[in-house]
């Protein structure tokens, strides 16, 4: 039997033969994944090596080696973000129960997020495309939509009071959903024409709640009212087209669509942001204002933070930061050599493609392709 150091074991590893603690006592049978708890137990018992006659048959540990999940490391920002999700969920609950609401509670969330965007825009940008999920998904989705809308509006240099209107409208744009029957919102399968019309009525309900219950200006209500209008005139509720749609509603439409695309992606999809960006780029002026799409790409990058990409020299890296004026040339953390060798976290270099003109991104890759390349080492 050959020995394998416990320090080299990763959750998800499987071998063609059983793995033993000492040649006799079984750790895992053949073709059964080694779990994190197995490794922890070995470490607790001070076992430094295990034995097997088998070979590694599945490199599903690659995701662990590379830590594919997109994470936000600024705990202070995460704590504030989670606090706002809970506060917004409480506001939605009040609306759902037809209880009195206070616009000052909404203003506090908007002001708090604007402050973080001024100080830590990259942290909030990362949250919107990360795998992070809370228990309050509807509130989280609304908060993320507001963050994205503010990022676009800031990139467009919208004046401060207009940006505030956009932020409030984005935060409350779907609040009319709280007044729809729960069984309708939870229904699986196709909606009948009557049910679809009822769901679409949420835009009008949101407008009424924003202007009547929260007492925000008409302009704020209209931004939310028209966020489902389409550039080609095939949206609702008024079938507006082109420049007939308020510019803030056009911004909100892109933010809302991107957020929905990201939220519905598989949990460990390393192309989560890239695919959503590509889908919006392929719109061809059906739903969105092409001029605002360009600004959105500047804000998020064609390869958003966390995207795994292959460079022209065969090296694989992860997008760490973006250049707003050069979205094709972000900062890259190198994570795998052209030969398929994973670079240990402490040894990874970061390069700036804006300065290193010899290198460029060939394409984004997904986790399955990454695993296959790692197998070759």
C-alpha positions in Angstrom: 0.0 0.0 0.0 1.1 3.5 -0.6 0.8 6.3 2.0 -1.0 9.6 1.6 -0.4 12.5 3.9 -3.6 13.6 5.7 -2.6 17.2 4.9 -3.0 16.3 1.2 -6.5 15.0 1.6 -9.4 17.2 0.4 -13.2 16.8 0.8 -14.6 15.0 -2.2 -11.6 12.8 -3.0 -12.4 9.3 -4.1 -10.0 6.4 -4.7 -10.2 3.2 -6.8 -9.5 1.1 -3.6 -10.4 1.4 0.1 -8.5 3.9 2.2 -7.3 2.7 5.5 -6.1 4.3 8.7 -3.3 1.8 9.3 -3.6 -0.9 6.8 -6.5 -2.6 8.6 -8.9 -0.1 10.0 -11.1 1.3 7.2 -11.5 5.1 6.6 -13.7 5.0 3.5 -14.5 2.2 1.0 -13.5 2.3 -2.6 -15.2 5.0 -4.8 -16.7 6.7 -1.7 -15.9 10.4 -1.1 -13.8 11.5 1.8 -15.7 14.0 3.8 -14.5 17.0 5.7 -15.5 15.3 9.0 -13.3 12.3 8.1 -10.3 14.6 7.7 -11.1 16.4 10.9 -11.3 13.1 12.7 -7.8 12.1 11.4 -6.4 15.4 12.6 -8.0 15.0 16.0 -6.5 11.6 16.3 -3.0 13.0 15.3 -2.9 10.6 12.3 -0.5 12.0 9.7 -0.9 9.4 6.9 -3.4 7.0 5.5 -2.9 4.0 3.2 -4.5 2.7 0.0 -3.8 0.5 -3.0 -6.0 2.8 -5.1 -5.5 5.9 -7.2 -7.5 9.1 -7.2 -10.4 8.7 -9.6 -12.3 12.0 -9.2 -10.9 15.5 -9.0 -14.1 16.9 -7.4 -11.8 18.4 -4.8 -10.6 21.0 -7.2 -13.4 23.4 -6.1 -12.0 23.0 -2.5 -8.4 23.6 -3.6 -9.4 26.8 -5.5 -12.2 27.9 -3.1 -14.5 28.6 -6.1 -17.2 30.3 -4.0 -17.3 34.1 -4.4 -16.9 35.5 -0.9 -17.0 38.9 0.7 -14.2 39.2 3.3 -15.2 42.5 4.7 -17.1 41.4 7.8 -18.2 44.9 8.8 -19.9 45.4 5.4 -21.5 42.0 5.6 -22.9 42.8 9.1 -24.4 46.0 7.9 -25.8 44.3 4.7 -27.4 41.6 6.8 -28.9 44.2 9.1 -30.5 46.0 6.2 -31.9 42.8 4.8 -33.7 42.1 8.1 -35.0 45.7 8.3 -36.3 45.6 4.8 -37.9 42.2 5.4 -39.7 43.8 8.4 -41.0 46.6 6.2 -42.3 44.1 3.7 -44.0 42.1 6.5 -45.8 45.3 7.6 -47.0 45.9 4.0 -48.2 42.3 3.7 -50.2 42.6 6.9 -51.7 46.0 5.9 -50.0 47.6 8.9 -48.7 51.3 8.9 -45.3 51.9 7.4 -42.8 54.7 7.8 -40.7 56.1 4.9 -38.0 57.0 7.4 -37.2 53.3 7.8 -36.7 53.0 4.1 -34.6 56.2 4.0 -32.3 54.8 6.7 -31.5 51.7 4.5 -31.0 53.8 1.4 -28.6 56.3 3.2 -26.7 53.4 4.7 -26.1 51.7 1.4 -25.1 54.9 -0.3 -22.5 55.5 2.4 -21.1 52.0 1.9 -21.0 52.5 -1.9 -19.0 55.7 -1.4 -16.5 53.9 0.8 -16.5 50.3 -0.3 -18.2 50.0 -3.7 -16.3 46.7 -4.6 -17.6 44.9 -1.5 -21.3 45.7 -2.4 -20.7 44.9 -6.1 -19.3 41.5 -5.0 -22.2 40.8 -2.8 -24.7 41.1 -5.7 -23.0 38.3 -7.7 -21.8 36.1 -4.8 -23.2 32.8 -3.7 -24.3 34.4 -0.4 -27.9 33.7 0.5 -30.0 34.8 3.5 -33.3 33.4 4.7 -35.0 36.6 3.5 -34.6 36.1 -0.2 -37.2 38.6 -1.4 -35.8 41.4 0.8 -32.2 40.4 -0.2 -33.2 40.5 -3.9 -34.7 44.0 -3.5 -31.6 45.2 -1.7 -29.3 43.8 -4.3 -31.4 45.4 -7.0 -31.0 48.8 -5.3 -27.3 48.3 -5.0 -26.9 47.6 -8.7 -29.2 50.5 -9.7 -27.1 52.9 -7.6 -23.9 51.6 -9.1 -25.2 52.2 -12.6 -26.6 55.6 -11.6 -23.3 56.6 -10.1 -21.5 55.6 -13.2 -23.9 57.8 -15.2 -23.2 60.7 -12.8 -26.9 61.1 -12.0 -27.4 64.1 -9.7 -27.9 63.4 -6.0 -31.6 63.8 -5.5 -32.4 61.8 -8.7 -30.1 59.1 -7.5 -32.0 59.0 -4.2 -35.3 58.7 -6.1 -33.8 55.8 -8.1 -32.5 54.1 -5.0 -35.9 54.2 -3.2 -37.8 53.0 -6.2 -35.3 50.1 -6.7 -35.7 49.1 -3.1 -39.5 49.1 -3.3 -40.1 48.2 -6.9 -41.6 44.8 -6.2 -43.3 45.7 -2.9 -46.7 45.3 -4.7 -46.0 41.6 -4.6 -46.7 41.7 -0.9 -50.4 42.4 -1.7 -50.8 39.4 -4.1 -52.2 36.0 -2.9 -49.4 33.9 -1.6 -50.7 30.8 -3.4 -50.3 32.7 -6.7 -46.7 33.6 -5.9 -45.8 30.0 -4.9 -47.6 28.4 -7.8 -45.4 26.0 -9.8 -46.0 25.6 -13.5 -47.5 27.9 -16.1 -49.9 30.8 -15.1 -53.2 31.2 -16.7 -53.8 34.5 -18.6 -55.8 35.8 -15.6 -53.1 34.8 -13.2 -50.4 36.4 -15.3 -52.4 39.7 -15.4 -52.7 39.5 -11.7 -49.0 39.1 -11.2 -48.3 42.0 -13.6 -50.6 44.2 -11.5 -47.8 44.3 -8.9 -46.2 47.2 -10.7 -49.3 49.3 -10.2 -49.7 48.1 -6.6 -46.0 49.1 -6.0 -46.7 52.6 -7.4 -49.7 53.0 -5.1 -47.9 51.8 -2.0 -44.8 54.0 -2.8 -46.8 57.2 -3.4 -49.8 56.6 -1.0 -48.5 54.5 2.0 -44.9 55.7 2.0 -45.8 59.1 0.7 -42.8 59.4 -1.7 -42.9 61.8 -4.7 -44.7 60.9 -7.9 -41.4 60.5 -9.7 -40.3 57.7 -7.3 -43.6 55.8 -7.9 -43.3 56.2 -11.7 -39.8 54.7 -11.7 -41.1 51.5 -10.1 -44.3 51.6 -12.1 -42.5 51.4 -15.5 -39.6 49.0 -14.6 -41.2 46.2 -16.6 -41.6 48.4 -19.8 -39.5 47.2 -22.7 -37.4 49.2 -25.1 -39.3 47.6 -28.0 -42.7 48.6 -26.5 -43.8 45.1 -25.5 -43.7 45.5 -21.8 -46.3 46.5 -19.2 -48.3 48.3 -17.8 -48.4 51.0 -20.5 -46.5 49.4 -23.4 -44.1 52.4 -23.5 -41.1 52.2 -25.8 -37.7 53.8 -26.2 -37.3 57.2 -24.6 -40.9 57.2 -23.5 -39.7 55.1 -20.6 -38.2 57.2 -17.8 -34.4 56.8 -17.8 -34.4 55.7 -14.1 -36.9 52.9 -15.0 -34.5 51.8 -17.8 -31.7 51.6 -15.3 -33.9 49.7 -12.8 -35.0 47.3 -15.6 -31.4 46.2 -16.3 -30.5 45.9 -12.6 -33.7 43.9 -11.9 -33.0 41.5 -14.8 -29.4 41.0 -13.9 -30.2 40.3 -10.3 -32.8 37.7 -11.2 -30.5 35.9 -13.6 -27.7 35.7 -11.0 -30.1 34.6 -8.2 -31.4 31.7 -10.3 -28.0 30.3 -11.3 -26.6 27.1 -9.7 -24.9 27.7 -6.4 -21.4 26.8 -7.5 -21.5 28.2 -11.0 -18.2 30.0 -11.5 -19.7 31.7 -14.6 -22.6 33.1 -12.7 -22.0 36.8 -13.4 -20.5 36.4 -16.9 -23.5 34.5 -18.2 -25.9 37.1 -16.9 -23.8 39.8 -18.5 -23.7 38.0 -21.8 -27.5 37.5 -21.7 -28.1 41.2 -21.2 -25.5 42.0 -24.0 -27.4 39.7 -26.4 -30.7 41.6 -25.9 -30.4 43.5 -29.2 -32.5 46.4 -28.0 -35.6 44.3 -27.3 -35.9 45.0 -23.5 -33.1 47.4 -22.6 -31.6 50.7 -23.6 -28.3 49.8 -25.3 -26.6 53.0 -24.1 -27.3 52.0 -20.4 -26.1 48.5 -21.1 -22.7 49.9 -22.0 -22.6 51.9 -18.8 -23.7 48.8 -16.8 -20.8 46.8 -18.4 -18.4 49.5 -17.3 -19.7 49.3 -13.8 -19.7 45.4 -13.5 -17.1 44.4 -16.1 -17.7 42.0 -19.0 -16.1 39.4 -16.8 -17.5 40.3 -13.3 -15.6 39.8 -10.1 -15.2 36.1 -9.3 -15.3 34.9 -13.0 -12.8 32.2 -13.8 -11.0 32.9 -17.1 -8.3 31.4 -19.2 -5.6 33.7 -20.6 -3.8 33.5 -23.9 -0.8 31.8 -22.4 -2.9 29.0 -20.9 -2.8 30.3 -17.3 -6.1 30.3 -15.5 -7.1 33.1 -13.1 -10.0 34.6 -11.2 -11.1 38.2 -11.8 -10.4 40.2 -8.6 -11.1 43.8 -9.6 -12.2 45.6 -12.7 -11.2 48.8 -14.6 -14.4 50.6 -15.3 -13.0 52.2 -18.4 -11.5 49.0 -19.7 -13.9 46.2 -18.7 -12.0 43.6 -20.9 -8.8 44.1 -18.9 -9.4 43.5 -15.2 -7.1 42.5 -12.4 -6.5 38.7 -12.4 -5.5 36.4 -9.5 -3.5 33.5 -11.1 -4.8 30.2 -9.7 -3.6 27.5 -12.1 -0.6 27.1 -14.4 -0.9 26.1 -18.1 0.1 22.6 -17.0 -2.8 22.3 -14.7 -1.0 22.8 -11.4 -3.1 24.6 -8.8 -1.2 27.5 -7.3 -1.4 27.6 -3.5 -3.3 30.5 -2.2 -0.2 32.1 -0.5 1.8 31.9 -3.7 -0.8 33.4 -6.0 0.2 36.6 -7.9 -2.2 39.3 -9.1 -1.7 40.9 -12.5 -3.2 43.9 -14.1 -4.2 43.2 -17.7 -4.4 46.9 -18.3 -0.6 47.2 -17.8 0.4 43.8 -19.0 -0.7 44.1 -22.7 0.9 40.8 -23.7 -1.8 38.9 -21.9 -5.5 38.9 -22.5 -8.6 36.9 -21.6 -9.5 34.2 -24.1 -12.8 33.2 -22.5 -14.5 32.4 -19.2 -14.6 28.8 -18.2 -16.9 26.8 -15.9 -16.1 24.6 -12.9 -16.3 21.3 -14.9 -13.7 22.5 -17.4 -11.5 23.7 -14.5 -11.6 20.2 -13.0 -10.7 18.6 -16.3 -7.7 20.8 -16.7 -6.6 20.1 -13.1 -6.8 16.3 -13.7 -3.9 16.6 -16.3 -1.3 17.7 -13.8 
